[in-house]
Amino acid sequence: MSATIMSSWGPTVADDTLSRPLRVSRLVATSAEDGDRGPMVYMHPENARERLLIDGELAWVYGPRRHELATVRVDDGVKLGDVVLRDVVGASPSEIVRVIKPDLDSRGRRGALA
């Protein structure tokens, strides 16, 4: 059961529910000759649903050394609680990462017209 908190816009899902840690089960590295390449995170449908992510959407992958945007691929073959990373630098197998949906609704520090 997920916890909710109240904000000025109404109830939202608690941050800890949206960013539960996931274990890297495998890394895939592509080469320049590969037609399909670039940062991608494969995850179980339930893990994607918890994070409000859908197939093909961009998400932040926060690793122990750095973070970057990657395309989400929902895959039933990935074990619940695990992720497979393709071309994501800064994570190793068995390390813990967080996959988080970008917050595009907040203005951030730049202001409305930035």
N, CA, C and O atoms as a GROMACS GRO file, in nm:
protein
  456
    1MET      N    1   0.085  -0.117   0.000
    1MET     CA    2   0.000   0.000   0.000
    1MET      C    3   0.089   0.123   0.000
    1MET      O    4   0.183   0.131   0.080
    2SER      N    5   0.063   0.217  -0.086
    2SER     CA    6   0.149   0.334  -0.097
    2SER      C    7   0.097   0.447  -0.008
    2SER      O    8  -0.023   0.468   0.007
    3ALA      N    9   0.192   0.518   0.048
    3ALA     CA   10   0.158   0.632   0.133
    3ALA      C   11   0.134   0.754   0.045
    3ALA      O   12   0.192   0.766  -0.063
    4THR      N   13   0.050   0.842   0.092
    4THR     CA   14   0.028   0.967   0.020
    4THR      C   15   0.057   1.084   0.110
    4THR      O   16   0.044   1.074   0.232
    5ILE      N   17   0.096   1.193   0.051
    5ILE     CA   18   0.119   1.316   0.125
    5ILE      C   19   0.038   1.426   0.058
    5ILE      O   20   0.004   1.416  -0.060
    6MET      N   21   0.008   1.530   0.132
    6MET     CA   22  -0.069   1.640   0.076
    6MET      C   23   0.026   1.748   0.029
    6MET      O   24   0.122   1.782   0.099
    7SER      N   25   0.001   1.802  -0.086
    7SER     CA   26   0.076   1.916  -0.136
    7SER      C   27  -0.023   2.025  -0.172
    7SER      O   28  -0.144   2.006  -0.160
    8SER      N   29   0.028   2.139  -0.216
    8SER     CA   30  -0.062   2.247  -0.253
    8SER      C   31  -0.148   2.211  -0.374
    8SER      O   32  -0.250   2.276  -0.399
    9TRP      N   33  -0.109   2.108  -0.448
    9TRP     CA   34  -0.185   2.066  -0.566
    9TRP      C   35  -0.275   1.946  -0.536
    9TRP      O   36  -0.347   1.901  -0.624
   10GLY      N   37  -0.272   1.895  -0.414
   10GLY     CA   38  -0.353   1.779  -0.378
   10GLY      C   39  -0.264   1.664  -0.336
   10GLY      O   40  -0.143   1.681  -0.322
   11PRO      N   41  -0.322   1.545  -0.314
   11PRO     CA   42  -0.244   1.431  -0.267
   11PRO      C   43  -0.150   1.380  -0.376
   11PRO      O   44  -0.186   1.376  -0.493
   12THR      N   45  -0.031   1.342  -0.336
   12THR     CA   46   0.066   1.282  -0.427
   12THR      C   47   0.125   1.159  -0.361
   12THR      O   48   0.118   1.144  -0.239
   13VAL      N   49   0.183   1.072  -0.440
   13VAL     CA   50   0.246   0.953  -0.387
   13VAL      C   51   0.378   0.994  -0.323
   13VAL      O   52   0.451   1.076  -0.378
   14ALA      N   53   0.408   0.938  -0.209
   14ALA     CA   54   0.530   0.972  -0.136
   14ALA      C   55   0.653   0.944  -0.222
   14ALA      O   56   0.655   0.849  -0.300
   15ASP      N   57   0.755   1.027  -0.207
   15ASP     CA   58   0.876   1.014  -0.287
   15ASP      C   59   0.941   0.878  -0.272
   15ASP      O   60   0.994   0.825  -0.370
   16ASP      N   61   0.940   0.819  -0.153
   16ASP     CA   62   1.007   0.690  -0.134
   16ASP      C   63   0.940   0.579  -0.215
   16ASP      O   64   1.007   0.482  -0.250
   17THR      N   65   0.814   0.591  -0.244
   17THR     CA   66   0.744   0.492  -0.326
   17THR      C   67   0.786   0.504  -0.472
   17THR      O   68   0.800   0.404  -0.542
   18LEU      N   69   0.806   0.626  -0.518
   18LEU     CA   70   0.841   0.651  -0.658
   18LEU      C   71   0.987   0.622  -0.688
   18LEU      O   72   1.024   0.612  -0.805
   19SER      N   73   1.070   0.610  -0.587
   19SER     CA   74   1.214   0.593  -0.613
   19SER      C   75   1.276   0.480  -0.532
   19SER      O   76   1.390   0.491  -0.488
   20ARG      N   77   1.201   0.374  -0.512
   20ARG     CA   78   1.259   0.259  -0.441
   20ARG      C   79   1.381   0.209  -0.517
   20ARG      O   80   1.382   0.210  -0.640
   21PRO      N   81   1.485   0.167  -0.445
   21PRO     CA   82   1.606   0.121  -0.513
   21PRO      C   83   1.583  -0.008  -0.591
   21PRO      O   84   1.501  -0.092  -0.553
   22LEU      N   85   1.657  -0.022  -0.700
   22LEU     CA   86   1.653  -0.141  -0.784
   22LEU      C   87   1.795  -0.192  -0.802
   22LEU      O   88   1.891  -0.115  -0.803
   23ARG      N   89   1.809  -0.323  -0.817
   23ARG     CA   90   1.941  -0.385  -0.836
   23ARG      C   91   1.970  -0.401  -0.984
   23ARG      O   92   1.884  -0.444  -1.060
   24VAL      N   93   2.091  -0.368  -1.023
   24VAL     CA   94   2.134  -0.388  -1.161
   24VAL      C   95   2.168  -0.536  -1.178
   24VAL      O   96   2.262  -0.586  -1.117
   25SER      N   97   2.089  -0.605  -1.260
   25SER     CA   98   2.115  -0.748  -1.280
   25SER      C   99   2.210  -0.773  -1.396
   25SER      O  100   2.281  -0.874  -1.399
   26ARG      N  101   2.213  -0.679  -1.493
   26ARG     CA  102   2.299  -0.699  -1.609
   26ARG      C  103   2.324  -0.566  -1.678
   26ARG      O  104   2.240  -0.476  -1.676
   27LEU      N  105   2.442  -0.554  -1.738
   27LEU     CA  106   2.475  -0.437  -1.819
   27LEU      C  107   2.493  -0.483  -1.964
   27LEU      O  108   2.549  -0.589  -1.990
   28VAL      N  109   2.444  -0.401  -2.056
   28VAL     CA  110   2.459  -0.430  -2.199
   28VAL      C  111   2.531  -0.310  -2.260
   28VAL      O  112   2.490  -0.195  -2.242
   29ALA      N  113   2.639  -0.336  -2.332
   29ALA     CA  114   2.713  -0.230  -2.400
   29ALA      C  115   2.703  -0.253  -2.550
   29ALA      O  116   2.727  -0.364  -2.597
   30THR      N  117   2.669  -0.150  -2.623
   30THR     CA  118   2.660  -0.161  -2.768
   30THR      C  119   2.784  -0.100  -2.832
   30THR      O  120   2.862  -0.030  -2.766
   31SER      N  121   2.803  -0.128  -2.959
   31SER     CA  122   2.916  -0.071  -3.032
   31SER      C  123   2.865   0.028  -3.136
   31SER      O  124   2.744   0.038  -3.159
   32ALA      N  125   2.955   0.099  -3.197
   32ALA     CA  126   2.919   0.202  -3.295
   32ALA      C  127   2.847   0.142  -3.416
   32ALA      O  128   2.770   0.212  -3.482
   33GLU      N  129   2.869   0.017  -3.445
   33GLU     CA  130   2.805  -0.048  -3.560
   33GLU      C  131   2.661  -0.090  -3.533
   33GLU      O  132   2.586  -0.116  -3.627
   34ASP      N  133   2.622  -0.096  -3.407
   34ASP     CA  134   2.486  -0.138  -3.372
   34ASP      C  135   2.385  -0.032  -3.414
   34ASP      O  136   2.405   0.087  -3.389
   35GLY      N  137   2.277  -0.075  -3.478
   35GLY     CA  138   2.173   0.017  -3.518
   35GLY      C  139   2.091   0.068  -3.401
   35GLY      O  140   2.049   0.184  -3.400
   36ASP      N  141   2.068  -0.018  -3.304
   36ASP     CA  142   1.988   0.019  -3.187
   36ASP      C  143   2.082   0.038  -3.069
   36ASP      O  144   2.130  -0.060  -3.011
   37ARG      N  145   2.108   0.162  -3.033
   37ARG     CA  146   2.199   0.190  -2.923
   37ARG      C  147   2.152   0.312  -2.847
   37ARG      O  148   2.057   0.379  -2.887
   38GLY      N  149   2.219   0.340  -2.736
   38GLY     CA  150   2.185   0.453  -2.651
   38GLY      C  151   2.138   0.407  -2.515
   38GLY      O  152   2.105   0.290  -2.497
   39PRO      N  153   2.133   0.499  -2.419
   39PRO     CA  154   2.094   0.463  -2.283
   39PRO      C  155   1.951   0.410  -2.276
   39PRO      O  156   1.857   0.473  -2.325
   40MET      N  157   1.936   0.294  -2.213
   40MET     CA  158   1.804   0.234  -2.196
   40MET      C  159   1.802   0.156  -2.065
   40MET      O  160   1.902   0.098  -2.024
   41VAL      N  161   1.686   0.158  -2.000
   41VAL     CA  162   1.668   0.081  -1.877
   41VAL      C  163   1.549  -0.012  -1.898
   41VAL      O  164   1.438   0.032  -1.926
   42TYR      N  165   1.575  -0.142  -1.884
   42TYR     CA  166   1.471  -0.244  -1.894
   42TYR      C  167   1.424  -0.276  -1.753
   42TYR      O  168   1.506  -0.301  -1.664
   43MET      N  169   1.293  -0.275  -1.732
   43MET     CA  170   1.242  -0.300  -1.599
   43MET      C  171   1.111  -0.379  -1.603
   43MET      O  172   1.041  -0.380  -1.705
   44HIS      N  173   1.080  -0.445  -1.493
   44HIS     CA  174   0.958  -0.524  -1.478
   44HIS      C  175   0.837  -0.430  -1.484
   44HIS      O  176   0.845  -0.317  -1.435
   45PRO      N  177   0.725  -0.474  -1.541
   45PRO     CA  178   0.606  -0.389  -1.550
   45PRO      C  179   0.559  -0.333  -1.416
   45PRO      O  180   0.515  -0.218  -1.409
   46GLU      N  181   0.568  -0.410  -1.310
   46GLU     CA  182   0.524  -0.362  -1.179
   46GLU      C  183   0.615  -0.251  -1.128
   46GLU      O  184   0.568  -0.153  -1.070
   47ASN      N  185   0.747  -0.266  -1.148
   47ASN     CA  186   0.839  -0.160  -1.108
   47ASN      C  187   0.814  -0.033  -1.187
   47ASN      O  188   0.823   0.077  -1.131
   48ALA      N  189   0.783  -0.045  -1.314
   48ALA     CA  190   0.752   0.073  -1.396
   48ALA      C  191   0.622   0.137  -1.349
   48ALA      O  192   0.612   0.260  -1.341
   49ARG      N  193   0.524   0.056  -1.320
   49ARG     CA  194   0.394   0.108  -1.275
   49ARG      C  195   0.408   0.184  -1.143
   49ARG      O  196   0.346   0.289  -1.126
   50GLU      N  197   0.487   0.132  -1.051
   50GLU     CA  198   0.510   0.200  -0.922
   50GLU      C  199   0.568   0.340  -0.942
   50GLU      O  200   0.542   0.431  -0.863
   51ARG      N  201   0.648   0.355  -1.047
   51ARG     CA  202   0.716   0.483  -1.074
   51ARG      C  203   0.642   0.569  -1.173
   51ARG      O  204   0.692   0.674  -1.215
   52LEU      N  205   0.522   0.526  -1.212
   52LEU     CA  206   0.437   0.598  -1.307
   52LEU      C  207   0.505   0.613  -1.443
   52LEU      O  208   0.488   0.713  -1.511
   53LEU      N  209   0.583   0.511  -1.482
   53LEU     CA  210   0.655   0.512  -1.608
   53LEU      C  211   0.588   0.420  -1.709
   53LEU      O  212   0.531   0.316  -1.672
   54ILE      N  213   0.594   0.458  -1.836
   54ILE     CA  214   0.542   0.374  -1.943
   54ILE      C  215   0.654   0.344  -2.043
   54ILE      O  216   0.756   0.412  -2.045
   55ASP      N  217   0.633   0.244  -2.124
   55ASP     CA  218   0.730   0.202  -2.223
   55ASP      C  219   0.760   0.316  -2.320
   55ASP      O  220   0.668   0.377  -2.375
   56GLY      N  221   0.888   0.344  -2.342
   56GLY     CA  222   0.929   0.447  -2.435
   56GLY      C  223   0.951   0.584  -2.373
   56GLY      O  224   1.000   0.675  -2.439
   57GLU      N  225   0.917   0.599  -2.247
   57GLU     CA  226   0.932   0.726  -2.177
   57GLU      C  227   1.076   0.743  -2.127
   57GLU      O  228   1.146   0.644  -2.106
   58LEU      N  229   1.120   0.867  -2.109
   58LEU     CA  230   1.251   0.893  -2.051
   58LEU      C  231   1.243   0.895  -1.899
   58LEU      O  232   1.144   0.939  -1.841
   59ALA      N  233   1.349   0.844  -1.835
   59ALA     CA  234   1.357   0.844  -1.689
   59ALA      C  235   1.502   0.870  -1.649
   59ALA      O  236   1.595   0.837  -1.722
   60TRP      N  237   1.519   0.928  -1.531
   60TRP     CA  238   1.653   0.946  -1.475
   60TRP      C  239   1.697   0.815  -1.412
   60TRP      O  240   1.620   0.754  -1.337
   61VAL      N  241   1.818   0.772  -1.440
   61VAL     CA  242   1.879   0.657  -1.374
   61VAL      C  243   1.991   0.712  -1.286
   61VAL      O  244   2.093   0.760  -1.337
   62TYR      N  245   1.970   0.706  -1.154
   62TYR     CA  246   2.068   0.754  -1.058
   62TYR      C  247   2.151   0.636  -1.009
   62TYR      O  248   2.101   0.550  -0.937
   63GLY      N  249   2.278   0.634  -1.046
   63GLY     CA  250   2.370   0.530  -1.002
   63GLY      C  251   2.457   0.581  -0.890
   63GLY      O  252   2.441   0.695  -0.845
   64PRO      N  253   2.550   0.499  -0.843
   64PRO     CA  254   2.637   0.540  -0.733
   64PRO      C  255   2.739   0.647  -0.773
   64PRO      O  256   2.789   0.718  -0.686
   65ARG      N  257   2.770   0.660  -0.901
   65ARG     CA  258   2.872   0.756  -0.943
   65ARG      C  259   2.820   0.869  -1.030
   65ARG      O  260   2.884   0.974  -1.037
   66ARG      N  261   2.707   0.852  -1.095
   66ARG     CA  262   2.653   0.957  -1.180
   66ARG      C  263   2.508   0.926  -1.214
   66ARG      O  264   2.456   0.822  -1.174
   67HIS      N  265   2.444   1.015  -1.288
   67HIS     CA  266   2.307   0.990  -1.332
   67HIS      C  267   2.291   1.038  -1.476
   67HIS      O  268   2.360   1.129  -1.521
   68GLU      N  269   2.197   0.975  -1.546
   68GLU     CA  270   2.169   1.015  -1.683
   68GLU      C  271   2.029   0.972  -1.723
   68GLU      O  272   1.967   0.886  -1.661
   69LEU      N  273   1.980   1.036  -1.829
   69LEU     CA  274   1.849   1.001  -1.882
   69LEU      C  275   1.859   0.876  -1.968
   69LEU      O  276   1.956   0.857  -2.041
   70ALA      N  277   1.759   0.790  -1.956
   70ALA     CA  278   1.754   0.668  -2.036
   70ALA      C  279   1.609   0.641  -2.077
   70ALA      O  280   1.515   0.682  -2.008
   71THR      N  281   1.592   0.574  -2.188
   71THR     CA  282   1.460   0.533  -2.234
   71THR      C  283   1.416   0.410  -2.155
   71THR      O  284   1.496   0.319  -2.133
   72VAL      N  285   1.291   0.408  -2.113
   72VAL     CA  286   1.235   0.296  -2.036
   72VAL      C  287   1.181   0.190  -2.132
   72VAL      O  288   1.107   0.222  -2.226
   73ARG      N  289   1.216   0.066  -2.108
   73ARG     CA  290   1.157  -0.047  -2.178
   73ARG      C  291   1.097  -0.139  -2.073
   73ARG      O  292   1.168  -0.192  -1.988
   74VAL      N  293   0.967  -0.158  -2.080
   74VAL     CA  294   0.897  -0.248  -1.988
   74VAL      C  295   0.910  -0.388  -2.043
   74VAL      O  296   0.875  -0.414  -2.158
   75ASP      N  297   0.961  -0.480  -1.960
   75ASP     CA  298   0.993  -0.615  -2.006
   75ASP      C  299   0.956  -0.717  -1.898
   75ASP      O  300   1.006  -0.711  -1.786
   76ASP      N  301   0.866  -0.809  -1.933
   76ASP     CA  302   0.825  -0.914  -1.838
   76ASP      C  303   0.940  -1.007  -1.801
   76ASP      O  304   0.934  -1.074  -1.698
   77GLY      N  305   1.043  -1.012  -1.884
   77GLY     CA  306   1.156  -1.102  -1.858
   77GLY      C  307   1.251  -1.052  -1.751
   77GLY      O  308   1.338  -1.128  -1.706
   78VAL      N  309   1.236  -0.928  -1.710
   78VAL     CA  310   1.322  -0.874  -1.604
   78VAL      C  311   1.259  -0.907  -1.469
   78VAL      O  312   1.139  -0.887  -1.449
   79LYS      N  313   1.340  -0.956  -1.378
   79LYS     CA  314   1.293  -0.994  -1.245
   79LYS      C  315   1.245  -0.871  -1.168
   79LYS      O  316   1.305  -0.764  -1.177
   80LEU      N  317   1.138  -0.887  -1.093
   80LEU     CA  318   1.085  -0.779  -1.009
   80LEU      C  319   1.194  -0.732  -0.913
   80LEU      O  320   1.255  -0.812  -0.842
   81GLY      N  321   1.219  -0.601  -0.911
   81GLY     CA  322   1.321  -0.544  -0.825
   81GLY      C  323   1.457  -0.528  -0.891
   81GLY      O  324   1.549  -0.473  -0.831
   82ASP      N  325   1.470  -0.578  -1.015
   82ASP     CA  326   1.594  -0.568  -1.090
   82ASP      C  327   1.575  -0.477  -1.211
   82ASP      O  328   1.463  -0.451  -1.253
   83VAL      N  329   1.686  -0.431  -1.266
   83VAL     CA  330   1.686  -0.360  -1.394
   83VAL      C  331   1.802  -0.412  -1.477
   83VAL      O  332   1.901  -0.461  -1.424
   84VAL      N  333   1.788  -0.400  -1.608
   84VAL     CA  334   1.896  -0.425  -1.702
   84VAL      C  335   1.926  -0.290  -1.765
   84VAL      O  336   1.836  -0.223  -1.815
   85LEU      N  337   2.053  -0.250  -1.764
   85LEU     CA  338   2.093  -0.122  -1.818
   85LEU      C  339   2.169  -0.141  -1.948
   85LEU      O  340   2.259  -0.225  -1.956
   86ARG      N  341   2.134  -0.062  -2.049
   86ARG     CA  342   2.207  -0.063  -2.175
   86ARG      C  343   2.271   0.074  -2.194
   86ARG      O  344   2.202   0.176  -2.189
   87ASP      N  345   2.400   0.076  -2.217
   87ASP     CA  346   2.475   0.198  -2.244
   87ASP      C  347   2.456   0.305  -2.137
   87ASP      O  348   2.457   0.424  -2.167
   88VAL      N  349   2.440   0.264  -2.012
   88VAL     CA  350   2.433   0.358  -1.899
   88VAL      C  351   2.565   0.346  -1.824
   88VAL      O  352   2.599   0.241  -1.771
   89VAL      N  353   2.639   0.457  -1.820
   89VAL     CA  354   2.770   0.459  -1.757
   89VAL      C  355   2.754   0.491  -1.610
   89VAL      O  356   2.665   0.568  -1.572
   90GLY      N  357   2.838   0.434  -1.526
   90GLY     CA  358   2.838   0.468  -1.385
   90GLY      C  359   2.768   0.370  -1.296
   90GLY      O  360   2.743   0.400  -1.179
   91ALA      N  361   2.734   0.252  -1.347
   91ALA     CA  362   2.672   0.148  -1.264
   91ALA      C  363   2.733   0.014  -1.302
   91ALA      O  364   2.774  -0.007  -1.416
   92SER      N  365   2.738  -0.075  -1.208
   92SER     CA  366   2.792  -0.209  -1.228
   92SER      C  367   2.689  -0.311  -1.182
   92SER      O  368   2.600  -0.278  -1.104
   93PRO      N  369   2.700  -0.436  -1.230
   93PRO     CA  370   2.607  -0.540  -1.183
   93PRO      C  371   2.609  -0.552  -1.032
   93PRO      O  372   2.713  -0.540  -0.969
   94SER      N  373   2.494  -0.576  -0.977
   94SER     CA  374   2.467  -0.591  -0.833
   94SER      C  375   2.466  -0.460  -0.757
   94SER      O  376   2.442  -0.460  -0.637
   95GLU      N  377   2.493  -0.348  -0.823
   95GLU     CA  378   2.482  -0.219  -0.756
   95GLU      C  379   2.336  -0.174  -0.753
   95GLU      O  380   2.252  -0.226  -0.826
   96ILE      N  381   2.310  -0.078  -0.669
   96ILE     CA  382   2.176  -0.026  -0.652
   96ILE      C  383   2.162   0.105  -0.729
   96ILE      O  384   2.249   0.192  -0.722
   97VAL      N  385   2.052   0.117  -0.804
   97VAL     CA  386   2.022   0.241  -0.875
   97VAL      C  387   1.879   0.281  -0.842
   97VAL      O  388   1.801   0.202  -0.789
   98ARG      N  389   1.847   0.403  -0.874
   98ARG     CA  390   1.710   0.453  -0.862
   98ARG      C  391   1.667   0.502  -1.000
   98ARG      O  392   1.742   0.572  -1.068
   99VAL      N  393   1.548   0.464  -1.039
   99VAL     CA  394   1.490   0.507  -1.166
   99VAL      C  395   1.374   0.598  -1.133
   99VAL      O  396   1.278   0.558  -1.068
  100ILE      N  397   1.384   0.724  -1.179
  100ILE     CA  398   1.288   0.826  -1.137
  100ILE      C  399   1.234   0.900  -1.258
  100ILE      O  400   1.308   0.938  -1.348
  101LYS      N  401   1.103   0.918  -1.258
  101LYS     CA  402   1.037   0.995  -1.362
  101LYS      C  403   1.076   1.142  -1.349
  101LYS      O  404   1.071   1.196  -1.238
  102PRO      N  405   1.116   1.207  -1.459
  102PRO     CA  406   1.150   1.350  -1.450
  102PRO      C  407   1.028   1.434  -1.413
  102PRO      O  408   0.917   1.407  -1.457
  103ASP      N  409   1.052   1.536  -1.332
  103ASP     CA  410   0.945   1.627  -1.291
  103ASP      C  411   0.941   1.742  -1.390
  103ASP      O  412   1.018   1.838  -1.378
  104LEU      N  413   0.852   1.734  -1.488
  104LEU     CA  414   0.842   1.837  -1.590
  104LEU      C  415   0.737   1.942  -1.556
  104LEU      O  416   0.720   2.039  -1.631
  105ASP      N  417   0.667   1.925  -1.445
  105ASP     CA  418   0.563   2.019  -1.406
  105ASP      C  419   0.616   2.133  -1.321
  105ASP      O  420   0.556   2.241  -1.318
  106SER      N  421   0.726   2.113  -1.252
  106SER     CA  422   0.782   2.218  -1.168
  106SER      C  423   0.866   2.313  -1.252
  106SER      O  424   0.928   2.273  -1.351
  107ARG      N  425   0.868   2.435  -1.212
  107ARG     CA  426   0.947   2.535  -1.285
  107ARG      C  427   1.095   2.525  -1.254
  107ARG      O  428   1.178   2.558  -1.338
  108GLY      N  429   1.129   2.478  -1.136
  108GLY     CA  430   1.268   2.473  -1.097
  108GLY      C  431   1.322   2.611  -1.062
  108GLY      O  432   1.244   2.698  -1.023
  109ARG      N  433   1.451   2.633  -1.074
  109ARG     CA  434   1.514   2.757  -1.035
  109ARG      C  435   1.517   2.862  -1.146
  109ARG      O  436   1.541   2.979  -1.117
  110ARG      N  437   1.494   2.824  -1.269
  110ARG     CA  438   1.512   2.917  -1.380
  110ARG      C  439   1.397   3.015  -1.401
  110ARG      O  440   1.418   3.120  -1.460
  111GLY      N  441   1.279   2.983  -1.355
  111GLY     CA  442   1.167   3.072  -1.377
  111GLY      C  443   1.077   3.023  -1.489
  111GLY      O  444   1.105   2.921  -1.551
  112ALA      N  445   0.972   3.095  -1.515
  112ALA     CA  446   0.869   3.050  -1.607
  112ALA      C  447   0.912   3.060  -1.754
  112ALA      O  448   0.867   2.980  -1.836
  113LEU      N  449   0.997   3.154  -1.788
  113LEU     CA  450   1.030   3.176  -1.928
  113LEU      C  451   1.164   3.116  -1.971
  113LEU      O  452   1.207   3.137  -2.084
  114ALA      N  453   1.228   3.043  -1.884
  114ALA     CA  454   1.360   2.987  -1.916
  114ALA      C  455   1.348   2.868  -2.008
  114ALA      O  456   1.449   2.809  -2.045
   0.00000   0.00000   0.00000
